[in-house]
């Protein structure tokens, strides 16, 4: 697809990097020369220096013939203006990054007038992901498929846990649940396992199962913990505000530590249900005074990655069951070694959401990819495909189908019925299928997973 991205900052760069890797024709427009040079040097795409809200620059970037424009500058109003102009010029679809909460209702009412196909709010997306993780604390990561009917969850078994020393062929009998392990990360190696693979304590294990079974499976493998009720938020930000709304609605007990008096006063005025503390969160005395070690979960949400990481590392020493760290630089991921600590990146979540939208656009024009999530720190992918009439091996039992190496069929969704597949199951037209593969293998169509003649 031909796609134009207005804004080459953190979000724009991440989107351009992912879409370029998938073979799309990408043009990025940014008014900062250094940003344009960086994109030209690091990505295989065109970069233009100029204002993305001016028609001459838009024409130079090819907006009038593009299938999609993504406006993701730091200014909401500029993003909306870019989408209006792009729509008038004949661009097929437009996406605007809009962060201001007050615009949400107006955008819904004026979506057609503004020419918007979709809006994306990185902070709201991050807050929803944080809330999802707080709902089931035993899980380090949750990815959903089949319209929420299927989840892939990441767990790390401890020594002596039911998963420790278990062969995968014995797992269903041991946990008495229908589930499938789709990928295992052991140290630097990521494996797409077969039934003879034996799990070990410390592995990152990615389990695919019906969403309705997740809690029961976590109980069976010893990873279930009660839903977090007492939650400490550190740092008042847009993400904090969105997350606080979700937590209060869920009747959680929320405490916020914010160092800025004005920001603390704002939260105290607008969220009387929460306890607001105006203090310096980096102080050990403050954290102990506010009983941080007695909380069910802590989320570090300041605007500074470094501060969030340092606070999370200190809080890790207190032995909390769940710590959530907000960062935008993915290279910091290696600094987090505590298995109870999860890193959330608004930038990456935003990029993933837009990439999924692009996949849906492709699907409407013939491609069968519906959804993609990265697993094992990006070393494996979970993809959801539509099974169309062009798919080979329809109606053939899985035990008789040869797949290419490092590929696993993890789940079949047949008109809402979720099937964790065995050798006697088949793939039929109209199904959606979840496939897990090593990241080194590019899968663009369901037929790409089959070995043998094309």
C-alpha positions as CSV (number, residue, x, y, z in Angstrom):
1,X,0.0,0.0,0.0
2,X,1.0,3.6,-0.6
3,X,1.0,5.4,2.8
4,X,2.0,8.9,3.8
5,X,2.9,9.7,7.4
6,X,2.9,13.3,8.7
7,X,5.2,13.6,11.7
8,X,8.4,11.6,12.1
9,X,8.7,11.8,15.9
10,X,8.6,8.7,18.2
11,X,5.2,7.5,17.1
12,X,5.7,8.3,13.4
13,X,9.1,6.7,13.3
14,X,7.8,3.5,15.0
15,X,4.8,3.3,12.6
16,X,7.1,3.9,9.5
17,X,9.6,1.3,10.7
18,X,6.9,-1.4,11.1
19,X,5.1,-0.6,7.9
20,X,8.3,-0.4,5.9
21,X,9.3,-3.9,7.2
22,X,6.0,-5.2,5.8
23,X,6.8,-3.9,2.3
24,X,4.5,-0.9,2.1
25,X,5.5,2.2,0.1
26,X,6.0,4.8,2.9
27,X,6.6,8.5,2.7
28,X,7.2,10.5,5.9
29,X,6.8,14.3,6.1
30,X,8.3,16.3,8.9
31,X,9.3,20.0,9.2
32,X,12.5,19.2,11.2
33,X,15.5,18.5,8.9
34,X,17.4,16.4,11.5
35,X,14.3,14.2,11.9
36,X,14.0,13.8,8.1
37,X,17.7,12.9,7.8
38,X,17.4,10.3,10.6
39,X,14.5,8.6,8.9
40,X,16.3,8.6,5.5
41,X,19.4,7.1,7.1
42,X,17.6,4.4,9.2
43,X,14.5,3.4,7.2
44,X,14.0,2.2,3.7
45,X,11.4,4.9,2.8
46,X,11.1,8.4,1.4
47,X,11.4,11.4,3.8
48,X,10.4,15.0,2.9
49,X,11.2,18.1,4.9
50,X,8.2,20.5,5.1
51,X,4.9,21.3,6.7
52,X,2.5,18.4,6.2
53,X,-0.5,20.7,6.4
54,X,0.3,22.5,3.2
55,X,-1.2,21.3,-0.1
56,X,2.1,21.7,-2.1
57,X,4.0,19.5,0.3
58,X,1.1,17.0,0.4
59,X,1.1,16.8,-3.4
60,X,4.9,16.3,-3.3
61,X,4.4,13.4,-0.9
62,X,1.8,11.9,-3.1
63,X,-1.1,12.3,-0.7
64,X,-3.6,12.7,-3.6
65,X,-2.8,9.1,-4.8
66,X,-2.1,7.5,-1.4
67,X,-4.4,4.9,0.0
68,X,-3.8,6.0,3.6
69,X,-2.6,9.1,5.4
70,X,-1.5,8.9,9.1
71,X,-1.2,12.3,10.9
72,X,0.8,11.8,14.1
73,X,2.5,15.1,14.9
74,X,2.5,16.4,18.5
75,X,-0.4,18.8,17.7
76,X,-3.9,17.5,17.6
77,X,-5.3,20.4,15.6
78,X,-2.6,20.0,13.0
79,X,-3.3,16.3,12.7
80,X,-7.0,16.9,12.1
81,X,-6.2,19.6,9.6
82,X,-3.9,17.3,7.7
83,X,-6.7,14.7,7.5
84,X,-9.2,17.3,6.2
85,X,-6.8,18.4,3.4
86,X,-5.9,14.7,2.6
87,X,-9.5,13.8,2.3
88,X,-10.2,16.7,-0.1
89,X,-7.2,15.8,-2.2
90,X,-8.6,12.3,-2.7
91,X,-6.6,10.2,-0.2
92,X,-8.4,6.9,0.4
93,X,-8.4,6.8,4.3
94,X,-7.0,9.0,7.1
95,X,-5.9,8.4,10.7
96,X,-5.3,11.2,13.2
97,X,-3.4,11.0,16.4
98,X,-5.5,12.9,18.9
99,X,-4.5,13.1,22.5
100,X,-6.7,15.7,24.1
101,X,-9.6,14.1,26.0
102,X,-11.9,17.0,25.4
103,X,-11.9,16.3,21.6
104,X,-13.2,12.7,21.9
105,X,-16.9,13.5,21.7
106,X,-16.5,16.2,19.1
107,X,-14.5,13.9,16.9
108,X,-17.2,11.3,17.1
109,X,-19.8,13.8,16.0
110,X,-17.6,15.4,13.2
111,X,-15.8,12.3,12.0
112,X,-17.3,12.4,8.5
113,X,-16.9,16.2,8.1
114,X,-13.2,15.9,9.1
115,X,-12.7,13.1,6.7
116,X,-11.4,10.8,9.5
117,X,-11.3,7.0,9.1
118,X,-9.9,6.5,12.6
119,X,-8.4,8.3,15.5
120,X,-5.7,7.0,17.8
121,X,-4.8,8.1,21.3
122,X,-1.5,6.6,22.5
123,X,-2.2,7.6,26.2
124,X,-5.7,6.1,26.2
125,X,-4.4,3.0,24.5
126,X,-1.6,2.6,27.1
127,X,-4.1,3.2,30.0
128,X,-6.3,0.4,28.6
129,X,-3.4,-2.0,28.4
130,X,-2.3,-1.1,32.0
131,X,-5.9,-1.8,33.1
132,X,-6.0,-5.1,31.3
133,X,-2.8,-6.2,33.1
134,X,-4.1,-5.1,36.4
135,X,-7.2,-7.3,35.9
136,X,-5.1,-10.5,35.9
137,X,-1.9,-9.8,37.8
138,X,-0.4,-13.3,37.2
139,X,0.0,-12.5,33.5
140,X,2.9,-10.4,32.2
141,X,1.3,-9.8,28.8
142,X,-2.1,-10.4,27.2
143,X,-2.9,-10.3,23.5
144,X,-6.4,-10.8,22.2
145,X,-7.7,-12.4,19.0
146,X,-11.0,-13.5,17.4
147,X,-12.8,-10.4,18.7
148,X,-11.7,-11.0,22.2
149,X,-12.6,-14.7,22.3
150,X,-9.0,-15.9,22.3
151,X,-6.0,-14.7,24.4
152,X,-2.3,-15.4,24.3
153,X,-0.8,-14.8,27.8
154,X,2.8,-14.6,28.9
155,X,3.8,-16.4,32.1
156,X,7.1,-17.3,33.8
157,X,6.9,-20.5,35.8
158,X,8.8,-20.7,39.1
159,X,10.7,-23.7,40.4
160,X,8.2,-26.3,41.5
161,X,5.3,-24.8,39.6
162,X,3.1,-27.3,37.6
163,X,4.7,-26.1,34.3
164,X,8.3,-26.7,35.6
165,X,9.5,-29.9,34.1
166,X,6.3,-30.6,32.1
167,X,6.4,-32.0,28.6
168,X,3.9,-30.1,26.4
169,X,2.2,-33.4,25.3
170,X,1.4,-33.9,29.0
171,X,0.1,-30.4,29.7
172,X,-3.6,-30.8,28.9
173,X,-3.9,-33.8,31.3
174,X,-1.9,-32.0,34.0
175,X,-3.8,-28.8,34.0
176,X,-7.1,-30.3,32.9
177,X,-7.7,-27.4,30.6
178,X,-7.7,-26.9,26.8
179,X,-4.6,-24.8,26.1
180,X,-1.7,-24.7,23.7
181,X,1.9,-23.4,24.3
182,X,2.7,-21.5,21.1
183,X,6.2,-20.1,21.9
184,X,8.8,-20.4,24.6
185,X,11.6,-17.9,25.2
186,X,14.6,-19.5,27.1
187,X,17.4,-17.0,27.6
188,X,18.3,-15.6,24.2
189,X,16.6,-18.5,22.3
190,X,13.0,-18.5,21.2
191,X,11.4,-21.8,20.3
192,X,8.2,-22.7,18.5
193,X,7.8,-26.0,20.5
194,X,6.4,-29.4,19.6
195,X,4.9,-31.9,22.0
196,X,8.2,-33.4,23.3
197,X,9.4,-30.0,24.4
198,X,9.9,-29.8,28.2
199,X,9.3,-26.5,30.1
200,X,11.6,-25.2,32.7
201,X,11.3,-22.6,35.5
202,X,12.3,-19.2,34.2
203,X,11.1,-19.8,30.7
204,X,8.8,-17.1,29.2
205,X,5.8,-19.3,28.1
206,X,3.1,-18.0,25.7
207,X,-0.1,-19.9,26.2
208,X,-3.0,-19.7,23.7
209,X,-6.5,-20.4,25.1
210,X,-10.1,-19.3,25.0
211,X,-10.5,-16.1,26.9
212,X,-13.1,-17.7,29.2
213,X,-10.5,-20.3,30.3
214,X,-7.6,-18.0,31.1
215,X,-8.3,-17.6,34.9
216,X,-8.9,-21.4,35.3
217,X,-5.6,-22.1,33.4
218,X,-3.7,-19.7,35.6
219,X,-5.1,-21.4,38.7
220,X,-4.0,-24.8,37.4
221,X,-0.5,-23.7,36.6
222,X,0.0,-21.8,39.9
223,X,0.2,-18.4,38.3
224,X,-3.1,-17.0,39.4
225,X,-3.2,-14.0,41.8
226,X,-6.2,-12.1,43.0
227,X,-7.2,-9.0,41.0
228,X,-5.3,-5.9,42.2
229,X,-7.5,-3.8,44.4
230,X,-5.0,-1.4,46.1
231,X,-3.1,0.4,43.4
232,X,-0.4,3.1,43.7
233,X,0.1,5.4,40.7
234,X,3.3,7.5,40.6
235,X,3.2,10.6,38.4
236,X,0.2,12.6,37.2
237,X,0.0,12.4,33.4
238,X,-2.6,11.9,30.6
239,X,-2.0,8.1,31.0
240,X,-2.6,8.5,34.7
241,X,-5.9,10.3,34.2
242,X,-7.2,7.8,31.7
243,X,-6.1,4.9,34.0
244,X,-7.6,6.5,37.1
245,X,-11.0,6.7,35.4
246,X,-10.9,3.0,34.5
247,X,-9.8,2.0,38.0
248,X,-12.3,4.1,39.9
249,X,-15.1,2.7,37.7
250,X,-13.9,-0.8,38.7
251,X,-14.1,0.2,42.4
252,X,-10.3,-0.1,42.9
253,X,-8.6,1.8,45.8
254,X,-6.3,4.3,44.0
255,X,-3.5,6.4,45.5
256,X,-1.5,8.9,43.4
257,X,1.8,10.4,44.4
258,X,2.5,13.6,42.4
259,X,5.3,16.1,43.0
260,X,3.8,19.1,41.3
261,X,1.4,21.0,43.6
262,X,-0.8,22.3,40.7
263,X,-1.1,18.8,39.2
264,X,-1.8,17.2,42.5
265,X,-4.6,19.8,43.1
266,X,-6.1,19.1,39.7
267,X,-6.3,15.4,40.4
268,X,-7.7,16.0,43.9
269,X,-10.4,18.3,42.5
270,X,-11.4,16.0,39.6
271,X,-11.0,12.6,41.3
272,X,-12.2,12.8,44.9
273,X,-12.6,9.0,45.0
274,X,-8.8,8.7,44.9
275,X,-6.2,9.6,47.5
276,X,-3.8,12.2,46.2
277,X,-0.5,12.8,47.8
278,X,1.6,15.9,46.9
279,X,5.2,14.6,47.5
280,X,8.4,13.7,45.8
281,X,8.0,10.0,44.7
282,X,11.7,9.5,44.4
283,X,12.1,9.7,48.2
284,X,12.4,6.4,50.0
285,X,10.8,7.9,53.1
286,X,7.7,9.0,51.0
287,X,7.3,5.6,49.5
288,X,7.5,3.9,52.9
289,X,5.2,6.4,54.5
290,X,2.6,5.8,51.8
291,X,3.0,2.0,52.4
292,X,4.1,1.3,48.8
293,X,5.2,-2.2,49.9
294,X,1.7,-3.1,51.0
295,X,0.1,-2.3,47.6
296,X,-1.2,-5.0,45.2
297,X,0.4,-3.1,42.3
298,X,2.4,0.0,41.5
299,X,2.5,1.9,38.1
300,X,5.2,4.4,37.5
301,X,3.7,6.9,35.0
302,X,5.8,10.1,35.1
303,X,6.6,11.8,31.7
304,X,10.3,10.7,32.1
305,X,11.4,7.2,31.1
306,X,14.5,7.3,33.3
307,X,12.6,8.3,36.4
308,X,10.0,5.5,35.8
309,X,12.7,2.9,35.4
310,X,14.6,4.0,38.5
311,X,11.5,4.1,40.6
312,X,10.4,0.7,39.3
313,X,13.8,-0.9,40.1
314,X,13.7,0.5,43.7
315,X,10.1,-0.7,44.2
316,X,11.0,-4.1,42.9
317,X,13.2,-4.5,46.0
318,X,10.1,-4.1,48.1
319,X,8.7,-7.4,46.8
320,X,5.5,-6.2,45.2
321,X,3.5,-8.7,43.2
322,X,3.0,-6.4,40.2
323,X,4.9,-3.4,38.9
324,X,4.0,-1.6,35.7
325,X,6.5,0.8,34.1
326,X,5.6,3.4,31.4
327,X,8.5,3.9,28.9
328,X,8.7,5.0,25.3
329,X,12.3,3.8,24.5
330,X,12.1,0.1,23.7
331,X,15.9,-0.2,24.2
332,X,15.3,0.2,28.0
333,X,13.5,-3.2,28.0
334,X,16.7,-5.1,28.9
335,X,17.0,-3.1,32.1
336,X,13.9,-4.7,33.5
337,X,14.9,-8.0,35.0
338,X,12.2,-8.6,37.7
339,X,9.6,-11.0,36.2
340,X,6.8,-9.1,38.1
341,X,7.7,-5.9,36.3
342,X,6.0,-5.1,32.9
343,X,7.0,-2.3,30.5
344,X,4.3,-0.5,28.6
345,X,5.1,1.8,25.6
346,X,2.4,4.1,24.4
347,X,4.4,4.7,21.2
348,X,4.6,1.0,20.4
349,X,1.0,0.3,21.3
350,X,0.0,3.1,19.0
351,X,2.1,1.8,16.1
352,X,0.7,-1.7,16.6
353,X,-2.9,-0.5,16.5
354,X,-2.3,1.4,13.3
355,X,-0.5,-1.6,11.7
356,X,-3.5,-3.7,12.6
357,X,-5.8,-1.2,10.9
358,X,-3.6,-1.4,7.8
359,X,-3.8,-5.2,7.8
360,X,-7.6,-4.9,8.0
361,X,-7.5,-2.6,4.9
362,X,-5.4,-5.2,3.1
363,X,-7.8,-7.9,4.1
364,X,-10.7,-6.0,2.4
365,X,-8.7,-6.1,-0.8
366,X,-7.7,-9.8,-0.7
367,X,-5.0,-10.3,1.9
368,X,-6.0,-12.8,4.7
369,X,-4.1,-11.3,7.6
370,X,-6.5,-9.9,10.3
371,X,-4.4,-9.3,13.3
372,X,-0.7,-9.5,14.4
373,X,0.9,-9.3,17.8
374,X,4.6,-9.6,18.6
375,X,5.7,-12.2,21.2
376,X,8.9,-13.0,23.0
377,X,10.4,-9.5,22.8
378,X,9.7,-9.4,19.0
379,X,11.3,-12.8,18.3
380,X,8.0,-14.5,17.4
381,X,4.7,-13.4,15.9
382,X,1.1,-14.4,16.4
383,X,-1.0,-13.8,13.4
384,X,-4.7,-14.2,12.8
385,X,-5.8,-15.2,9.3
386,X,-9.2,-15.4,7.5
387,X,-9.5,-18.8,5.8
388,X,-10.8,-18.1,2.3
389,X,-11.7,-20.3,-0.6
390,X,-8.1,-19.8,-2.0
391,X,-6.6,-21.4,1.1
392,X,-4.9,-24.8,0.4
393,X,-5.5,-27.8,2.7
394,X,-9.1,-26.9,3.6
395,X,-10.9,-29.9,5.0
396,X,-7.6,-31.8,5.5
397,X,-6.9,-33.2,9.0
398,X,-4.0,-31.2,10.6
399,X,-2.1,-34.4,11.2
400,X,-1.8,-34.8,7.5
401,X,-0.7,-31.2,6.7
402,X,3.0,-30.4,6.5
403,X,3.9,-27.0,7.8
404,X,7.1,-25.1,7.2
405,X,9.6,-25.1,10.1
406,X,9.0,-22.9,13.2
407,X,5.3,-22.6,12.5
408,X,2.4,-23.7,14.7
409,X,-1.4,-23.5,14.3
410,X,-2.4,-22.4,17.7
411,X,-6.2,-21.9,17.5
412,X,-9.2,-22.1,15.1
413,X,-12.2,-19.9,15.5
414,X,-15.2,-21.4,13.7
415,X,-18.2,-19.0,13.8
416,X,-17.4,-18.1,17.4
417,X,-16.6,-21.7,18.6
418,X,-13.0,-21.7,19.8
419,X,-11.0,-24.9,18.9
420,X,-7.6,-25.6,20.4
421,X,-6.5,-27.9,17.6
422,X,-5.5,-31.5,17.6
423,X,-4.4,-33.8,14.8
424,X,-8.0,-34.7,13.8
425,X,-9.2,-31.1,13.4
426,X,-9.5,-29.3,10.1
427,X,-9.4,-25.8,8.6
428,X,-12.5,-24.8,6.8
429,X,-13.5,-21.7,4.7
430,X,-14.9,-19.0,6.9
431,X,-12.7,-19.9,9.9
432,X,-10.1,-17.6,11.4
433,X,-6.9,-19.3,12.3
434,X,-4.2,-18.1,14.8
435,X,-0.7,-19.0,13.6
436,X,2.5,-18.6,15.7
437,X,5.8,-18.3,13.9
438,X,9.4,-17.3,14.5
439,X,9.9,-13.7,13.6
440,X,12.6,-14.6,11.1
441,X,9.9,-16.0,8.8
442,X,7.7,-13.6,6.9
443,X,4.1,-14.8,6.6
444,X,1.9,-12.6,4.4
445,X,-0.8,-15.2,3.5
446,X,-2.1,-18.3,5.1
447,X,-0.8,-20.4,2.2
448,X,2.7,-19.3,3.2
449,X,2.6,-21.6,6.2
450,X,2.3,-24.8,4.2
451,X,5.3,-26.9,3.1
452,X,5.4,-28.4,-0.4
453,X,4.3,-27.0,-3.7
454,X,2.7,-23.6,-3.9
